[in-house]
Amino acid sequence: MPNPKRRHSQRRTSTRRAHDHLAKPSQAECPNCHSPKMPHRACPSCGFYKGRAVIEVAEQ
């Protein structure tokens, strides 16, 4: 198997890694309570998903 003969420079390594950063998770608005939530998941503040209650949420 061939092996690299020379070391890659820091610039070349950094350029390759420029797109490896983490992206922010997307947020959707809950249609029931209008708080931000992850898309396609039940709302953690009210427990609704697709217009119906799917989880019990303790009142604070």
Buried (B, 14 or more C-beta within 10 A) or exposed (E): EEEEEEEEEEEEEEEEEEEEEEEEEEEEEBEBEEEEBEEEEBBEBBBBBEEEEEEEBEEE
